[in-house]
Amino acid sequence: MENQFFVDSEYLSPEMLARKHQLENDPSSRRNHMEYLPGMEKIESDVCASVMNQVDDFDYSKYTAKDVQTALEHETCSIEDFKALLSPAAEPYLEQMAQRARLETSRHFGNTVYLFTPLYIANYCENYCVYCGFNCYNHINRLKLTPEQIEKEMKVIADSGMEEILILTGESRVQSDVHYIGEACKLARKYFRMVGLEIYPVNTDEYQYLHECGADYVTVFQETYDTDKYESLHLLGHKRVWPYRFDAQERALRGGMRGVAFSALLGLSDFRKDALASALHVYYLQRKFPHAEMSLSCPRLRPIINNDRINPLDVHEKQLCQILCAYRIFLPYVGITVSSRESAEFRNGIVKIAATKISAGVSTGIGDHESKYGGTESDDAQGDEQFEINDNRSLGRMYKDMEEGGLQPVLNDYLYV
C-alpha cells in the first residue's frame, strides 16, 4: 500500500514532506480518482448515473418564489419541487418550510427523538484528505484500541444507559482490518441493541461478514458529490476513488445490512448541489431496496488539529435548516441525524422540526470515554480527535433537555426475536 508507512510516523521526513508538496501542487502525480484499485469490487448499478444526471442539470438560480410556493402546496414533493426548496428562492419561505417539515415529522415519527453515541476505536489513516484531522500527514497522537480496551469503553457507555452505538475507525485496512472491526461488532452486541459502523468502504462479502458479526447499519459520507472538487481534496489513499465510495451503501445492502446512512460534508463544495445529490442517492436506492432503513446526515465542516483555517463559513444555520426541512418534505419516511458538530441550541430546535436522531455523550478522540463518562482521568493512552465537537452534552443532560422540550427520547425501538 503506497502510504502505509506514513501512519506510524512521529514526524514527517524530508522525503515525506516532498511527497506531500508534490501531491498538493502537481495533479499529475496523483492516481486517477475515477479508476478502481486492485481488490475493489465493481458492481453494476444505475444509481450513480441517475443521481449525477439530476445534479448536472440543477441550476438553482432559475427557481422563483412561485416555484417554491407550488412545491409547498403539493401533497407529494417531486424531484423538481425538491430542487425549488433547495434554491435561494426558498430562503424567504423558511418558516413555511419548517411548518410543513414539522407536520411530516410528526405524522411519521410522532414526537420521538432517537439517541446514540459514537465510539472511535482507532484513528490510523492511509488517506490524505486535506480537511480531516485523521489524515496520514497530520501529526497527531495515533491509537488503536485493543479488544480489552474496546470492551472497557463499551461497558462505560452502556452503563450510562445508551443502547445504540456507532463504531468508527480511521480509514486504514492495515491497522483496522475487517476482522478487527468484526471483533468490535461482536463485543458491541454484548452491550447494545443497535450497532452501526462508520468505516472505510468495503466489498459486499465483507459487509456480509460484518453484518454476521453484529452490525446493523452502515454510514458512509461521500464528502462531496462534485467529482472535480473531490479530486482536489482527496490526494492519496483508497478514499480517493470516488465511484467505489459512491456505491458503498448499495454493496452494504447487498451484503445484508438492515440500514444505510448517507451524507455530504457541507462546505467542501456547492452545498445546494451536494444536498440534492445526497437526497437523490437515498431516493433512488429506496426504489431498489424498499425494505431497507435509510437516513441522512447533514454535517458541516469543523476545525481540526493543526489547521485553524477549516470552518463552515459558507453554510450558515439558516441554510442548514433549509436543507433539513427540504430533506424532510422530500423524504418524509427517512431518518435525519444532526450531529454534535452543531450547537446545543440548534439541535434542540431542529429535532422539533425535521431531525429524528441526535448523538449524545460524544467524543471524537480515542479511548477517553472513561474520563468523559466517569469524570476521572483514565490511565490508558488516548488518541487525538478527528474534529472539534460543538455540543458536548452527556446522555443524561440530553435526555432531560429533550423531555423538557416536549419530546420523547428513545434509546432503542428494535427488538430481536
C-alpha positions in Angstrom: 0.0 0.0 0.0 1.5 3.3 -1.2 1.5 5.3 2.0 1.3 2.5 4.6 4.5 3.8 6.3 3.0 7.2 7.0 0.6 6.2 9.7 3.2 5.2 12.3 5.5 8.2 11.6 6.0 10.6 14.5 7.2 13.3 12.2 7.5 13.9 8.5 10.9 13.2 7.0 12.2 15.4 4.2 11.1 12.7 1.7 7.5 12.7 3.1 7.4 16.5 3.0 8.5 16.4 -0.6 5.8 13.9 -1.5 3.1 15.9 0.4 4.1 19.0 -1.5 4.0 17.1 -4.8 0.5 15.8 -4.1 -0.7 19.2 -3.2 0.8 21.1 -6.2 1.1 18.6 -9.0 -2.2 16.9 -10.0 -0.4 14.7 -12.5 1.3 12.9 -9.5 -2.0 11.6 -8.2 -3.8 8.5 -9.3 -6.9 8.8 -11.4 -9.7 9.3 -8.8 -12.3 7.6 -11.0 -10.4 4.3 -11.6 -10.8 1.4 -9.2 -7.8 0.0 -7.4 -7.0 -3.8 -7.2 -9.3 -5.6 -4.8 -12.2 -3.1 -5.1 -15.4 -4.7 -6.1 -17.2 -3.0 -9.0 -21.0 -3.5 -9.1 -23.5 -3.0 -11.9 -25.8 -0.2 -10.8 -27.7 2.7 -12.4 -28.0 4.7 -9.2 -24.9 6.8 -9.8 -25.9 7.9 -13.3 -29.4 8.7 -12.1 -28.1 10.9 -9.3 -25.4 12.7 -11.3 -27.6 13.4 -14.3 -30.0 15.3 -12.0 -27.2 17.2 -10.3 -25.6 18.2 -13.6 -29.0 19.7 -14.7 -29.6 21.5 -11.4 -29.5 25.3 -12.0 -30.9 26.6 -8.7 -30.8 30.2 -9.9 -33.7 29.6 -12.2 -36.2 28.8 -9.5 -38.7 31.5 -8.4 -40.9 32.3 -5.5 -43.8 30.8 -7.4 -41.9 27.5 -7.8 -41.3 27.4 -4.1 -45.0 28.2 -3.3 -46.1 25.5 -5.7 -43.7 22.9 -4.2 -45.2 23.7 -0.7 -48.7 23.3 -2.0 -48.1 19.8 -3.5 -49.1 16.9 -1.2 -46.2 14.8 -2.6 -42.8 16.5 -3.2 -41.3 15.7 -6.6 -37.7 16.0 -7.5 -38.4 19.3 -9.2 -40.2 20.5 -6.1 -37.2 19.5 -4.0 -34.9 21.4 -6.2 -37.0 24.5 -5.7 -36.9 24.1 -2.0 -33.1 23.9 -2.0 -32.8 27.1 -4.1 -32.1 30.6 -2.9 -35.6 31.5 -3.8 -36.8 29.3 -0.9 -34.9 31.2 1.8 -37.7 33.7 2.5 -40.1 30.7 2.9 -38.1 29.1 5.7 -40.9 29.4 8.2 -43.4 27.8 5.9 -41.0 25.0 5.1 -40.4 24.4 8.8 -44.1 24.2 9.4 -44.5 21.6 6.6 -41.5 19.7 7.8 -42.8 19.6 11.4 -46.1 18.2 10.1 -44.3 15.5 8.1 -42.0 14.6 11.0 -45.0 14.4 13.5 -47.0 12.3 11.1 -44.3 9.7 10.5 -42.2 9.8 13.7 -44.5 11.3 16.4 -42.6 13.3 19.0 -39.8 10.8 19.4 -36.1 11.5 19.1 -33.5 8.7 18.9 -30.2 8.9 20.9 -26.9 7.2 20.1 -23.2 7.7 20.7 -20.2 7.2 18.5 -17.1 5.2 19.6 -13.9 5.7 17.8 -11.7 2.6 18.2 -8.7 3.7 16.0 -7.5 6.9 14.3 -4.9 5.5 12.0 -5.5 6.5 8.4 -3.9 5.9 5.0 -5.7 8.7 3.2 -4.6 12.3 2.6 -7.8 14.2 2.8 -6.8 17.8 3.4 -9.8 18.7 5.6 -9.7 15.8 8.1 -7.8 15.6 11.3 -7.0 11.9 10.9 -5.2 12.4 7.5 -2.0 10.5 7.2 0.2 13.6 7.0 -1.3 15.2 10.1 1.0 14.9 13.2 -1.4 13.7 15.9 -1.4 11.1 18.6 -2.4 7.8 16.9 -4.0 5.0 18.8 -5.7 1.7 18.1 -7.7 0.2 21.0 -7.2 -3.4 22.0 -10.2 -5.7 22.3 -9.9 -5.3 26.1 -9.9 -1.5 25.8 -12.8 -1.6 23.3 -14.9 -3.6 25.7 -14.0 -1.3 28.6 -15.1 1.7 26.6 -18.3 0.0 25.6 -19.2 -1.0 29.1 -18.7 2.6 30.3 -21.0 3.8 27.6 -23.6 1.0 28.2 -23.6 1.7 31.9 -24.8 5.3 31.1 -28.0 3.8 29.6 -27.1 4.1 25.9 -28.5 1.3 23.8 -27.1 2.2 20.3 -23.5 2.7 19.4 -21.8 3.8 16.2 -18.3 2.2 15.8 -15.8 4.4 13.9 -12.2 3.9 12.7 -9.8 5.9 10.6 -9.5 4.5 7.1 -6.7 2.1 7.4 -7.0 -1.5 6.4 -3.6 -2.2 7.8 -4.3 -1.0 11.3 -8.1 -1.6 11.4 -8.7 -4.6 9.1 -12.2 -6.1 8.6 -11.5 -8.9 11.2 -10.6 -6.3 13.8 -13.8 -4.3 13.1 -15.8 -7.6 13.2 -14.5 -8.5 16.6 -15.5 -5.0 17.8 -19.0 -5.7 16.5 -19.2 -8.9 18.4 -18.2 -7.1 21.6 -20.8 -4.3 20.9 -23.6 -6.9 20.5 -23.0 -7.9 24.2 -23.8 -4.4 25.3 -26.0 -2.7 22.8 -29.3 -3.4 20.9 -28.2 -1.4 17.8 -24.7 -1.4 16.3 -23.7 0.9 13.5 -20.5 1.2 11.5 -18.8 4.2 10.0 -15.6 2.8 8.5 -13.8 2.7 5.1 -15.9 1.3 2.3 -15.5 -2.5 1.8 -16.8 -5.1 -0.6 -20.1 -6.9 -0.5 -18.8 -10.1 1.1 -17.0 -8.0 3.8 -20.2 -6.2 4.6 -21.9 -9.6 4.9 -19.2 -10.7 7.3 -19.6 -7.6 9.4 -23.4 -8.0 9.5 -22.9 -11.6 10.7 -20.6 -10.2 13.4 -23.4 -8.0 14.7 -23.5 -4.7 12.6 -27.0 -3.5 11.8 -26.3 -0.5 9.6 -23.5 1.4 7.7 -22.8 5.1 7.4 -20.7 6.4 4.6 -20.0 10.1 3.9 -19.5 10.8 0.2 -18.0 14.1 1.5 -18.8 15.8 -1.8 -20.5 14.6 -5.0 -18.6 17.1 -7.0 -16.0 14.8 -8.7 -13.6 17.6 -9.6 -13.6 19.1 -6.1 -13.4 15.6 -4.7 -10.2 15.0 -6.7 -8.6 18.2 -5.3 -9.4 17.3 -1.7 -8.5 13.6 -1.6 -5.0 13.4 -2.7 -3.9 9.9 -1.6 -5.3 6.6 -0.5 -8.2 4.3 -1.2 -10.7 7.1 -0.4 -9.5 8.9 -3.5 -11.6 6.5 -5.6 -14.9 8.4 -5.9 -17.1 5.7 -7.6 -16.1 3.0 -5.2 -17.2 5.2 -2.3 -20.4 6.1 -4.0 -21.5 2.5 -4.3 -20.7 1.6 -0.7 -24.3 1.8 0.6 -25.6 -0.4 -2.2 -22.8 -3.0 -1.5 -23.8 -2.9 2.2 -27.4 -3.6 1.4 -26.5 -6.4 -0.9 -24.4 -7.8 1.9 -27.4 -7.9 4.2 -27.2 -4.7 6.2 -30.5 -3.6 7.6 -29.9 0.0 7.0 -27.6 2.6 5.5 -26.9 6.3 6.1 -25.7 9.0 3.6 -24.2 12.4 3.8 -22.1 15.1 2.2 -19.8 17.2 4.3 -21.3 20.6 3.7 -18.8 23.3 2.9 -16.5 21.3 0.8 -18.2 22.3 -2.4 -21.5 23.8 -3.6 -23.8 22.8 -0.7 -27.0 23.0 -2.6 -25.8 20.5 -5.2 -24.3 18.3 -2.5 -27.6 18.3 -0.6 -29.5 17.4 -3.8 -27.1 14.6 -4.6 -27.3 13.2 -1.0 -31.1 13.1 -1.0 -31.3 11.6 -4.5 -28.8 8.9 -3.6 -31.3 7.9 -0.9 -34.3 8.4 -3.2 -33.0 6.0 -6.0 -31.7 3.4 -3.6 -35.1 3.3 -1.8 -36.6 2.2 -5.0 -34.2 -0.7 -5.3 -34.2 -1.7 -1.6 -37.7 -0.7 -0.3 -37.2 -2.8 2.8 -34.1 -1.0 3.9 -33.9 1.7 6.6 -32.3 4.8 5.3 -31.2 8.0 6.9 -29.5 11.3 6.1 -27.0 13.4 8.0 -26.1 17.0 7.3 -22.7 17.8 8.8 -20.8 21.0 8.3 -17.0 21.4 8.3 -15.5 21.8 11.8 -12.0 22.8 12.9 -9.3 20.1 13.1 -6.0 19.8 14.9 -3.1 21.6 13.2 -5.4 23.5 10.9 -7.3 26.6 12.1 -8.4 27.6 8.6 -11.2 25.0 8.2 -14.5 26.4 9.3 -18.1 26.2 8.0 -18.2 29.8 6.9 -20.1 29.3 3.7 -23.0 27.3 5.1 -24.9 29.1 7.8 -27.5 27.8 10.3 -30.4 29.2 8.3 -29.2 27.4 5.2 -28.6 24.2 7.1 -32.2 24.5 8.4 -33.4 25.0 4.9 -31.7 21.8 3.7 -33.0 19.8 6.6 -36.6 21.0 6.1 -36.3 20.2 2.4 -35.0 16.7 3.2 -38.0 16.1 5.4 -40.5 17.3 2.9 -39.0 15.3 0.0 -38.2 12.1 2.0 -40.9 12.0 4.8 -40.0 8.5 5.9 -36.3 8.9 6.1 -34.4 9.3 9.4 -32.4 12.6 9.7 -29.4 12.8 12.1 -27.9 16.0 13.3 -24.5 15.5 14.9 -22.6 17.2 17.8 -20.9 19.4 15.1 -23.9 21.7 15.7 -24.7 23.8 18.7 -27.0 22.6 21.5 -29.4 25.4 20.7 -29.6 24.4 17.0 -30.1 20.8 17.8 -32.7 21.5 20.4 -34.7 23.4 17.8 -34.2 21.2 14.7 -35.4 18.0 16.5 -38.8 19.7 16.9 -38.9 20.3 13.1 -37.1 17.8 10.9 -34.4 15.8 12.7 -35.2 12.4 14.3 -31.8 11.3 15.7 -29.0 13.0 17.6 -25.8 11.9 19.3 -25.1 12.3 23.0 -22.1 11.9 25.2 -19.9 12.3 22.1 -16.1 12.1 21.9 -14.2 12.0 18.6 -11.0 11.0 20.3 -9.8 7.5 21.0 -10.0 5.8 24.4 -11.4 8.7 26.5 -14.9 7.6 27.4 -13.9 6.6 30.9 -12.9 10.1 31.8 -15.8 11.6 29.9 -18.5 9.4 31.5 -16.9 8.7 34.8 -15.4 12.1 35.5 -12.0 10.7 36.3 -8.9 10.7 34.2 -8.1 7.3 32.6 -4.6 5.7 32.9 -4.9 4.5 29.3 -3.3 6.3 26.4 -5.6 8.4 24.3 -5.6 9.3 20.6 -6.4 12.7 19.2 -9.8 13.7 17.9 -11.0 13.8 14.3 -12.6 17.2 14.6 -13.8 19.6 17.3 -17.4 19.0 18.5 -19.8 21.8 19.4 -22.3 20.1 21.6 -20.7 18.0 24.4 -23.8 17.2 26.5 -24.0 13.9 28.3 -26.7 11.3 27.6 -28.4 12.3 30.9 -28.3 16.0 30.1 -29.5 15.4 26.5 -32.3 13.1 27.7 -33.5 15.7 30.1 -33.4 18.5 27.6 -35.4 16.5 25.1 -38.1 15.7 27.7 -38.2 19.4 28.8 -38.7 20.3 25.1 -41.8 18.1 24.9 -40.1 15.2 23.0 -39.9 11.6 23.9 -36.3 10.4 23.9 -35.9 6.8 22.6 -32.8 4.7 23.2 -33.9 1.8 21.0 -37.1 0.6 19.2 -35.8 -2.6 17.7 -36.3 -6.0 19.3 -34.6 -9.2 18.2 -36.9 -12.3 18.4 
